[in-house]
Amino acid sequence: MWKKASQENKAMPRLKDSRAKAKHYALRLLHYRPRSRKEMLEKLRRKGFNDDQINGVMEFLGNAGLLKDKILAAELFRNAIRRRYLGRKGIEMFLLNRGIEKELINETLLSHTQEMEGEAALKLTEKKLKTMKNYPKNTVRRRLYGMLQRRGFSSDVIYKTVKAIEDKKT
């Protein structure tokens, strides 16, 4: 049931070199999910590695092609649109929180169109409406406006989406 400490230690290789420990930790983090350069730096610092160890690991990861912020930004952008249903501002904040640089975010958002934002808003509102069948019309409208605003949609998209939903109902 529960592993004893001695069993856990057998699974983890014993590394004597601190740079090797930092490298092993970084690779383990990348095994879980892709990370940005900023995220990796913060994780290594928080773990207690010194600057020399961190610089060595970051250089290794960069040379190995394991830290590619541009590819990560594009992947997170697609995720934000298709799964999280975020608006332009929501995507921007999501990417900033994941450690993507502002210039790269702006470059990534160039491909974001008003139609994409409208589709995401419509999908999100249709999903949310399923849980709000028995609410009064004003309450539904207010909650939809608030939800879309918190997700980073522009006021123009919010208005058009809520209007489209109301027109469908009547």
C-alpha positions in Angstrom: 0.0 0.0 0.0 2.3 2.8 1.2 5.9 2.7 0.0 8.5 2.9 2.7 11.2 5.6 2.4 13.8 3.0 1.5 11.8 1.8 -1.5 11.3 5.4 -2.8 15.0 6.0 -2.6 15.7 2.9 -4.8 13.5 4.4 -7.5 15.4 7.7 -7.4 19.0 7.5 -8.6 21.6 8.7 -6.1 23.3 11.6 -7.7 26.4 13.1 -6.0 27.0 15.9 -8.5 24.7 18.8 -7.7 24.6 19.8 -11.4 23.4 16.3 -12.3 20.8 16.7 -9.6 19.6 19.9 -11.1 19.5 18.4 -14.6 17.6 15.4 -13.3 15.1 17.6 -11.5 14.6 19.7 -14.7 14.1 16.7 -16.9 11.6 15.3 -14.4 9.7 18.6 -14.5 9.6 18.5 -18.3 8.3 14.9 -18.2 5.1 16.2 -16.5 4.4 19.0 -19.0 6.3 21.5 -21.2 7.7 24.5 -19.4 8.8 28.0 -20.4 12.3 29.3 -19.7 10.9 31.5 -16.9 9.0 28.7 -15.3 12.0 26.4 -15.3 14.3 29.1 -13.8 11.7 29.8 -11.0 11.3 26.1 -10.3 15.1 25.5 -10.1 15.6 28.5 -7.9 12.8 27.5 -5.6 14.3 24.1 -5.3 17.5 25.7 -4.0 20.0 25.3 -6.8 22.6 28.0 -7.2 23.1 30.2 -10.3 26.0 28.2 -11.7 24.0 25.0 -11.5 20.9 26.7 -13.0 22.9 28.2 -15.9 24.4 24.9 -16.7 21.0 23.2 -16.8 19.4 25.9 -18.8 22.2 25.8 -21.3 21.8 22.0 -21.6 18.0 22.2 -22.0 18.4 25.0 -24.6 21.0 23.0 -26.6 18.8 19.9 -26.4 15.8 21.8 -27.7 13.7 21.0 -24.7 12.8 24.7 -23.9 11.1 26.3 -26.9 9.0 29.1 -25.7 7.6 29.9 -29.2 6.3 26.3 -29.7 5.0 26.3 -26.1 3.2 29.6 -26.7 1.5 28.3 -29.9 0.4 25.1 -28.1 -1.0 27.0 -25.1 -2.8 29.4 -27.5 -4.5 26.4 -29.2 -5.4 25.0 -25.7 -6.8 28.3 -24.5 -9.0 28.6 -27.6 -10.2 25.0 -27.9 -10.4 23.8 -24.3 -10.5 26.7 -22.0 -12.6 29.0 -24.1 -10.7 32.2 -23.3 -11.0 35.6 -25.0 -8.0 37.7 -26.2 -7.3 39.2 -22.8 -7.8 35.8 -21.1 -5.3 34.2 -23.4 -2.8 37.0 -22.8 -3.0 36.5 -19.1 -2.8 32.7 -19.4 0.4 33.0 -21.4 1.9 35.6 -19.1 1.2 33.3 -16.1 2.9 30.5 -17.8 6.1 32.6 -18.2 5.8 33.5 -21.9 7.4 36.9 -22.8 5.2 39.8 -23.7 6.7 40.1 -27.3 6.1 36.5 -28.0 2.5 36.7 -26.7 1.8 39.6 -29.0 3.3 37.7 -31.9 1.2 34.6 -31.0 -2.0 36.7 -30.7 -1.6 38.0 -34.3 -3.3 34.9 -35.5 -6.2 35.4 -33.1 -9.3 36.7 -35.0 -12.6 38.1 -33.9 -14.3 35.0 -35.4 -12.2 32.7 -33.3 -13.1 34.7 -30.2 -16.8 34.7 -31.1 -16.9 30.9 -31.6 -15.2 30.3 -28.3 -17.6 32.7 -26.5 -20.6 31.0 -28.2 -19.4 27.5 -27.2 -18.8 28.6 -23.6 -22.2 30.2 -23.3 -24.0 27.2 -24.8 -22.2 25.0 -22.3 -23.0 27.3 -19.4 -26.7 27.6 -20.4 -27.2 23.9 -19.8 -26.8 24.6 -16.1 -29.0 27.7 -16.0 -32.3 26.5 -17.4 -34.5 27.5 -14.5 -33.2 31.0 -14.0 -34.9 34.2 -14.9 -33.8 35.9 -18.2 -32.1 38.9 -16.5 -30.2 36.6 -14.2 -29.0 34.4 -17.1 -27.9 37.5 -19.0 -26.1 39.0 -16.1 -24.2 35.8 -15.3 -23.3 35.2 -18.9 -21.9 38.8 -19.2 -19.8 38.3 -16.0 -18.5 34.9 -17.0 -17.5 36.0 -20.5 -15.9 39.2 -19.1 -13.8 37.1 -16.5 -12.7 34.9 -19.4 -11.2 37.9 -21.2 -13.7 38.4 -24.0 -14.2 41.9 -25.4 -17.4 43.8 -24.6 -18.3 43.7 -28.3 -18.0 39.9 -28.5 -19.9 39.5 -25.2 -22.8 41.7 -26.5 -23.0 39.8 -29.8 -22.8 36.4 -28.1 -25.5 37.1 -25.5 -27.7 38.7 -28.2 -27.3 35.6 -30.4 -28.2 33.3 -27.6 -31.3 35.3 -26.7 -32.3 35.4 -30.4 -32.0 31.6 -30.5 -34.3 31.2 -27.6 -37.1 33.3 -29.1 
